[in-house]
Amino acid sequence: MNRAARAFWLDSPGRGEIREVDLPEPGPDEVVVRALYSGISRGTETLVFRGGVPESQHTVMRAPFQEGDFPGPVKYGYLSVGVVEEGPESLTGRTVFCLYPHQTRYVVPAAAVTPVPESVPAGRAVLAGTVETAVNALWDAAPLVGDRIAVVGGGMVGCSVAALLARFPGVRVQLVDADPARAETAEALGVGFALPADAGGDCDLVVHASATEQGLARALKLLRPEGTVVELSWYGDRKVGVPLGEAFHSRRLTIRGSQVGTVSPARAHRGYGDRLALALDLLADPALDALVTGESPFEELPAVMPRLASGDIPALCHRVRYDDPAAGTHA
């Protein structure tokens, strides 16, 4: 078996490179995975790429199989889908999801991979980590039948939340974003769309995922009295003003943080594995293909990442395809 691999590293903020890797021999409880696809979530990964992780968050922000340290050199990523080439008989030949960086092949404990259901194409399975974030957010938010809900911020996380909310009976869901092009995504997901100035108010719940001060202020304005904003945005090293004056207190509004690093206290009896398996099951819905808005070969990552970080390539989830000789032909 060929033990050579290639990995994408952030050499220094704003500059990436592909490095050769020698894989270790797998142990009895490990698997060798050949990558088919990986995903880039523009929010977190481009923040890492530009060196924007605050020093206070260097430990919290570590990915499960990260190598190196922030701000760099660091190998970072967590949305990998591949085929098990070696390992336990129950996994060999299976398509699996793993929280691994962008690398053509890798060796991990068998417990670190989750089989992808046959109903979910490998290319869509890269969304599992983001849908898992949405699952955790909705465990925190606990929406009820018939709720009026707005999702402010039509990025990858916000769209994933909106897509799951579209399945709730009797719920009015509106995706709110400053980019009119997000209307097409909202339609594909089966939810309403509005520009910030046109969004419907009197919401029982608002999920905020725009990572902007303006978005958070608008989210609070959209609430009914005693309503709740669930804050999913990751601001990195930016200072953020929160409008707590005017009627914030008299309307008894709530801002609640939600982060995927901890399983929601509302489902504390469920483990990380259960949550990820649920996310993969939910990906059987082909409507979620609307979240993958670009694709490029692995070898082009050093050129693609700066363009994603600058916004030159607009994307929700940008998918990386592994079809170079070191990875084998993708499926």
N, C-alpha and C positions, 0 to 999 in steps of 0.2 A: 504494500500500500504506500502511495506517495505521501510523505509526511511534510512536504513543502506547503506553505501557505503565504498569503499576502494580506496585510492589514493596513487600514487607514489610520494614520496618527495625526493629531494636531501638534505640529512641531513647535509652534509659537502662535500667540493670538493672531488670527487672520491668515495663517499659512499651514496648509496640510500637505502630507506626503504619504506615499504608499511604501511600506517597508516589507522586506522578506522576513518570514517567520519560520522557525523550525518547531514543528509540533512534537510534544512528548509522546511516548508510548502510552496508550490508554490503559488504565488500571481495570480491574475486574468489575468495578461499579461505575465505569465511565463510558462515554460514547464519543465517537468521532462524527462530527456533523459537517456535511458539505453544503455551503450556503447556496440557496436559490435566489433569495431576495432579502433585502433589509430596507427599513424605512427610516426617513429623516423627518422628525417632527421639528418644524421650523422654529417654534418658540424656544424650547430648551436647548436644542443642539446648536442653533445659531448663536445663542447667548454664550454657550461654552466656546464656540469657535472664535468669537471676538474677545474672549477673555473676560467676560462679564460676571463670572460667579464670585460673589463676595467672599472674602477670606473667612468670614464667620460661618459660611455655608459649605466650605470645602469638604467637610466630612459628610454632612447630610446629603450633598448632591452626588456623592460617589455612585456610579453605576455598579451593578453586581459583579461584572467581570472587567471592570476598568483597570487599566494599567497606567502607571504614571500618576502625576498629580496636577491639579489646577495651578496656574493657568496653562501649563504645558512644560515639556512634552506630555501628552496624554492620549490614550486610546479610549474613546468614549462612544457610547451608543447602546441601544437596548431594544431594538426591534428587528430581530433576525429570524428568518424562516429557512429551514434547510432539510436535508434528508440524512437520516442516520446511516452511515456507511459501516460502522462497527459498533458493537455493543451487545446488550442483552437481546436475546432472540425476539422478545416481545416488542422491541423498538427498532430493530434493524430493518431498514427499508421504509420506515414510517416518515412522513412529513411532520416536522415538529417546529414549535416556536420556542425561542430562547432569548433571554434578556442579555444578548451578547453584542459587542461592538461590530463594526463593519469589517469583516474578515472572510476570506474565501473558504477556509476550513478551520475548525477549532475542536478542542477536546474539553469536555465539561462533565461533571457528575451527571449520571443518568437522571437523578432527581431534579436537575435544573432544566430539563426539557419537558414540554407539554405537547402531547400529540394533537395535531390539527384534525378536527373532524372531517370526514370524507365529503361532507356537504359544503366545506369552505375551501375555495381555491387557494393555492399557496400564495399567489400574488396579493390576495385580499387579507391574508392572515397577518401581514406586517402591521395591520391596524390594531392587533390584539392589545398591545400595551396602552394605546390611547382609549380604546373602548373600555379597558379595565379601569382607567382613570374616571371615565364617565360613570361606570357602574358604582364606583366608590362614592362619587359625588352625589349620585341619586340615593344611595344608602344614607348619606349625611342629610340630604335635603328632604327626604321622605315625602314626595309629592302625593297628593290625594286625588281620587277620582273627581273630575270636574274642575280642577284648579285652573286658574289663569296664570300662565307662566311665560316669561320672556327669557331668552338666552342672549345675552349681550356679548358680542364677539364671535364672528363666524370663522374662527380658525379651526384647526384640527380638533382640539378638545371641545370647543363650543359646538361644532357641528356634530360631534359624536354624542354629546349630551342631548342635543335636539333630536337626533335620530332615534335615540332610545325613548325619549319622552313622547315621540309620535305614536308609540305603541300603547300609551296609557289611555284607558277609556275615558271619554268625555273631556279630555284635557285640551285647552286652547294653548297651542305652542306657537310662539313667534320668534324667529331668528332675527336679531337686530345687528346690523353692521353698516359701517360707513361706506362700504364698497358695494355699489349697485350690482356688480357681477355675482355677488353671493346669493342673489335672488334665484339664479339658476340652480345653485347647489341646494338651497332650501326646497325648491320644487321637487328635485330628485329625491330628497329625504322625506317628503310628504308633510312639510311644515310651512307655516306662513312666513313672510319676510317683510321687514320694514327698515327704512333708514332711521337713524336715531331720532330725528325730529318728528317722525310719523308713527312711532311705536305706540301701541295701545297700552294704557296705564291700568291702574287698579289691580295690579298683579298680586297674587298670593305669594308668589315666589319668583325671584329673578336669579338666574345663574350668570355670574359675571366671568368672562374669559377673554376680555379684549386686551388686558395688560396695559390699559391707559387710564389716566386720571379722569378723562372725560367720560370714558365708558363706565367707570365706577359711579361717578356723579349721576349719570343718566340712569343707571340701574336703580339707585336709591329713589330717584324721582318717579320711577315706574311702579313703585310699591304702593299697595293699599296700606292704611294704618295697621301697625303690628305685623307687617310683612317682613320677609327675610331675604337678604341677598346672600347667596352662597358664593364665596370668592374662590375662584380656581386659578386666577392669574398668577404667574410667576414673574416678578418684577426685577429679579436679580439684584444688581447694585444700584438701581435707580431709587431716588427718594420720591415718595408718592403722597400727595395731599388727599385727605379724606374729608368731605364736606359734612362735618358734624354740627354745624350751626343751623340757623333757621328752624325748620320744624322737625329736625331729626329726632329730638327727644320727645316732643309733644306727640309725635306720631308713633313713638315707641318702636322704632325700626331696629332690625337686627342685622349685623354683618357677621357671617360665620365663615371661617376658613376651612378649606377641605384640601387634603393632599394625599396622593396615592401611596406615599411611603408608609402609611399606617392604615390598617383595615379600619373602616368606620366603626366607632364604638357601638353604633346601632346594630352591627353584625359582627361583634367581637368574637362570637363563637365560630365564625367562618374563617378559614385560613387563607393565605395568599394563593395557594394552589387552587382552592375552590373558586376564588374570585377570577383568576385568570382563565380557568376552564369555562366559567360562565361567559366571559367575554368572547372566547373563541366560539362557543355555541351561538351567541348572538350574531356573529359574523356570517352566518348562513344567509342573511338578508342581502341580496344583491344590490339594494339601494345604497349600501355603504361603499360601493365602488366609486361613488361620487367624491369620496374623500381623497382618493389617489389622483392627484392632478398633474403628475409629471413622472418621468422615468429616465434613467440614464445608466450606462454601464459603470461597473465598479471602478474601472481604470480611469474614468473621468472625474472621480470625486475631488481630487485636488483643485480642479478648475471649477467644478460645480458648487462646492461649498461656499466660496466667496460670493458667488452670484446669488445663492439662496440667502446668505446673511445680509446682503445689500438690498434685497428685494428685486434685483434685476430679473430673477426667475421667480415669478409669483407662484406660490404653492401652498396647499394644505399639507398633505403628506407627499413627499417626493420619494419615489421608490428607486432603489438601487438594484440593478440586475447583474447577476453573476454568471457571465458566459465566457470568461477568459480561460485559457488552458489550465491554470492552476486550480480553478474551481470546477471544471467540467462543464458540460452543456447544461443550461438551465432548463427547467420543465415548466 
